[in-house]
Amino acid sequence: MRKHVLKLATLLSVALAVALFAPQHAAADDDDDPPSRVARLSYANGTVSFNPGGTDDWVSAVVNRPITTGDKLWTDNGARAELHIGSAAIRLSGNTGFSFLNLDDRMAQIRLTEGTLNVRVRRLEPDESFEVDTPNLAFSILRPGNYKINVNEVGDSTFVVVREGQGEVTGGGSAYAMHPRETGTFTGTDQLDADIQRFGDNDDDFDHWCGDRDRREDRSQSSRYVSSDVIGYEDLDDNGGWRPVPEYGTVWFPHTVIVGWAPYRYGHWVWISPWGWTWVDDAPWGFAPFHYGRWVTVAGVWGWVPCAPRAVVGVAYVRPVYAPALVAWVGGPHFSVGIGIGGGGGVGVAWFPLGPREVFVPSYHVSRTYVTNVNVSNTTVNNTVVNNYYNNVIVNKNVTNVKYVNQTAPNGVTATSQQNFTSAQPVGRNMIKVDHREVAAAQVNPTTPTVAPQQRSVLGAGAAGTARPPARFQERPVVAKTLPPPAPVSFVKQQQAIQANGGRPPAVSQMRQVQTENAQQARANIKIAPPANADMPQSIQANRPGSVQNNSGNRAGQQQTNVQNNSNRPPSPNNAGQSQSNVQSNSNKPPAHNNAGPPAQGNQPGNPPANNGRNKSYNDRPPTARPNDGSPSPTVNPQLDQKHQQQLEQLRLKQDRERQSIEQKQIQEQQKVQQKNAEDSRRLQVEQKQQQQLQQLEQRHDQQQQKLQQKQQQERQKQQERPKDKPSSKPPKDDKPPHRG
């Protein structure tokens, strides 16, 4: 009887998965498109632990692992880590709890439960948002710049440093604008006690390390050949060289010492939702060349053809779209039968890198627009080729007439067993020998094999038993200004859906349906920041994102904005006579001890902060009653309270959308002004250059005139001297008398 019950339960679970994740329609729309970008773990030193979204296991972090929504990182004592999202760099000091609440094309929302975070944003698109959520506030990055955020161990104080750029702190019903070279200490949860001061040059070891990493990126020569939106291009300089190839342009050739090296051979496969099977390379430079661009052999040597940099103004530019692995697969549509191994009867999984102008076919549900963008942004191929390929290969399943250049290249095809493939084993140490004649004649499947992942497939190659973070890292709630999406579905549910989908990733829209059902439980550790109070000082309200007063593209405008913002702060009674040493000591900079502790003066856990009379007019008032501030509701009817909470949340979402719309319009206007200023500046530079050229031309003309005059004068002098030295033309007289006959 028990066996029948277990069998029935299994059938019901599979049937439920089929009902939840079965495709609703054949043609995917934009809702099924995954994000076009991920974060890359580019550096890890010390004990850095990693927890993939949807799992409860912690493993050691592996460099080059793609990081996305729901993934968590913990840096232990003395450890450091670095991530990249496009042109943004995120660096973690020791004892730091980090995770992504959301990471898509327009939003990077970070959860920082404790420790120190450094963020450098080099470019911020008009529709892009960057937010760091801590236990007592949400910090929004409004301009490209350099920022540092520290959360103390207790979680009731956040320290923010704005070296360059501009940001906004939201929390406790208040909002505070922060400008370049300002520091702010924000203490409290239900109500913030703020102390904002000028920035002091008291950098610690972590700051120096971040500066060195920034300078390394700025000196990269590869930026001349690769789009700056390609993650990991800065690692190419020290590990290879660029040289022109007539057919493919400038190609990067890696410095490899392994005999028989080939792309997608030395690394392992992992399963990352929603993309599915993803390649993680072993090489320290092994991110950009395996998720962007194409590979080709030149005179028997493998080279990488990159994504082109941003072109001149007027040429359409598509931001490079991240791909899990730009390969084609050998063995036909049913990988359970695989290919012949060494001419015998073994089975395995085999693949080879795509070459230039060859179309990448995603194995996950995507729209036609996504297929176009992921190809035109990564290789030289036009829309007509992509559309023809889409119709012939994806729609009509006709792959027999497609010829792949790397299928017959030396060492082009790599094969491993199915067990090694799904268990994240190193491919280079577990390769299977293949018959090249059979591989050359084998059918090619552009999509990944229909092999369902296991738990190890998600965890990857990281070692188990690594240092687990404190319990407060996972349990501590944070304040968010933007409502994040629900947490990822557990891998158990994902695995059921993958099996029901024939071993392929379920559609994003289908997974979102399951996430919505558990949204209330998944957002238990998120507190939406209440809107700013109506009686907040005008200077603070005016400096919210998109404010006209903040539309200052030059240093003078920034200084004027700072004066307006500081004019409404109550002056400190001791500020006038305060010495320089006191100013630096009261800057509330966290101590150098891992940057995880609270400020040294007056802000120790359990003690009131040293406010020194600042911001008293709007921070020292009694807290006002606000619903949804994280505290339990006193209402007797839980259903009514939940309904009120939902209504408030919907209202806040509507307000956020309206505010973001206004901000985007204002930012666009600012960009138009900046563009016009840039054009005027370029025009002025051209005029100055032309003026300089004219002056140089006149100088050369004057010099030539002087040389000509000198030459003419020399010739006249020679002509004057010539008659004196010239011998007479008459014959000399003869002294002999004439002969007489």
DAUR-V549391 format. One record per residue. NEAR is the number of other C-alpha atoms within 12 Angstrom. Layout:
BEGIN
NEAR, NEAR
END
This chain:
BEGIN
7, 8, 9, 10, 11, 12, 13, 14, 14, 15, 16, 15, 22, 25, 19, 19, 29, 25, 20, 29, 34, 29, 28, 18, 14, 14, 18, 24, 21, 19, 21, 33, 34, 41, 33, 39, 36, 45, 44, 41, 39, 38, 33, 31, 25, 23, 32, 41, 42, 44, 41, 41, 35, 31, 28, 23, 30, 32, 30, 32, 44, 42, 34, 42, 49, 51, 45, 43, 38, 40, 42, 42, 52, 49, 43, 35, 28, 26, 30, 40, 43, 41, 40, 43, 42, 37, 33, 37, 40, 41, 47, 47, 47, 39, 39, 46, 50, 50, 40, 38, 41, 36, 35, 32, 29, 21, 32, 42, 40, 48, 49, 51, 48, 50, 48, 52, 47, 44, 45, 40, 35, 27, 24, 29, 25, 27, 22, 28, 32, 44, 38, 49, 49, 54, 49, 49, 53, 47, 47, 40, 46, 42, 39, 30, 29, 35, 46, 46, 53, 55, 50, 42, 34, 28, 37, 40, 47, 54, 50, 54, 48, 40, 33, 27, 34, 42, 43, 42, 50, 45, 42, 44, 38, 39, 40, 46, 42, 45, 45, 36, 28, 35, 42, 45, 47, 49, 43, 35, 33, 33, 33, 39, 43, 44, 45, 42, 37, 29, 29, 25, 20, 24, 21, 20, 19, 32, 32, 18, 20, 32, 23, 15, 28, 28, 14, 21, 28, 20, 18, 21, 22, 35, 28, 24, 31, 39, 33, 32, 39, 43, 46, 46, 46, 38, 34, 36, 27, 23, 21, 27, 21, 26, 19, 17, 18, 10, 14, 26, 22, 23, 35, 40, 33, 31, 23, 22, 11, 13, 13, 19, 25, 37, 47, 43, 39, 31, 38, 42, 45, 40, 43, 44, 41, 44, 37, 39, 40, 41, 47, 46, 39, 27, 34, 32, 32, 39, 42, 49, 47, 45, 48, 45, 48, 44, 43, 40, 33, 24, 11, 17, 24, 31, 37, 46, 41, 43, 47, 33, 27, 22, 17, 9, 9, 7, 9, 13, 20, 26, 31, 36, 40, 46, 43, 43, 47, 43, 46, 40, 42, 44, 36, 31, 29, 23, 29, 24, 22, 34, 42, 33, 27, 19, 16, 15, 13, 21, 26, 37, 44, 49, 49, 39, 45, 42, 39, 34, 33, 35, 43, 47, 40, 43, 39, 40, 39, 33, 28, 28, 27, 35, 40, 31, 35, 41, 43, 34, 40, 45, 40, 28, 27, 22, 23, 16, 22, 30, 25, 22, 31, 30, 18, 20, 25, 29, 16, 12, 20, 20, 28, 18, 13, 20, 23, 36, 25, 36, 37, 28, 29, 26, 32, 37, 42, 44, 42, 38, 35, 32, 25, 31, 43, 35, 29, 38, 32, 29, 36, 29, 20, 24, 30, 30, 27, 33, 24, 26, 17, 23, 36, 28, 19, 28, 29, 39, 38, 40, 38, 41, 38, 33, 38, 35, 38, 31, 26, 30, 34, 46, 40, 42, 35, 32, 22, 21, 17, 22, 25, 30, 33, 20, 13, 21, 33, 29, 20, 30, 34, 46, 46, 42, 45, 40, 34, 37, 32, 30, 37, 39, 35, 26, 31, 22, 26, 43, 36, 34, 37, 37, 28, 28, 29, 28, 30, 34, 42, 43, 39, 35, 29, 32, 38, 26, 24, 29, 27, 20, 19, 19, 21, 22, 16, 26, 27, 20, 29, 38, 37, 42, 42, 39, 33, 30, 26, 15, 18, 26, 28, 26, 27, 36, 30, 25, 35, 38, 36, 32, 28, 21, 27, 39, 32, 27, 27, 17, 16, 13, 18, 24, 21, 20, 31, 31, 19, 23, 29, 29, 17, 22, 27, 23, 20, 20, 12, 15, 17, 11, 11, 15, 12, 15, 13, 16, 25, 21, 24, 32, 36, 41, 45, 40, 28, 24, 24, 31, 40, 38, 33, 40, 38, 26, 25, 24, 33, 23, 21, 16, 18, 22, 30, 27, 33, 26, 22, 28, 34, 23, 20, 33, 33, 23, 18, 14, 19, 20, 17, 23, 28, 29, 31, 28, 15, 14, 19, 14, 15, 10, 11, 13, 12, 14, 18, 20, 15, 18, 26, 18, 16, 22, 26, 17, 18, 26, 23, 16, 20, 24, 17, 15, 21, 26, 19, 21, 28, 25, 20, 24, 30, 19, 19, 25, 24, 17, 19, 19, 18, 15, 17, 17, 16, 14, 15, 15, 15, 14, 14, 14, 14, 14, 14, 14, 14, 14, 14, 14, 14, 14, 14, 14, 14, 14, 14, 14, 14, 14, 14, 14, 14, 14, 14, 14, 14, 14, 14, 14, 14, 13, 13, 14, 14, 13, 12, 12, 12, 10, 10, 10, 10, 9, 7, 6, 7, 8, 8, 8, 7, 7, 7, 8, 7, 5, 3
END
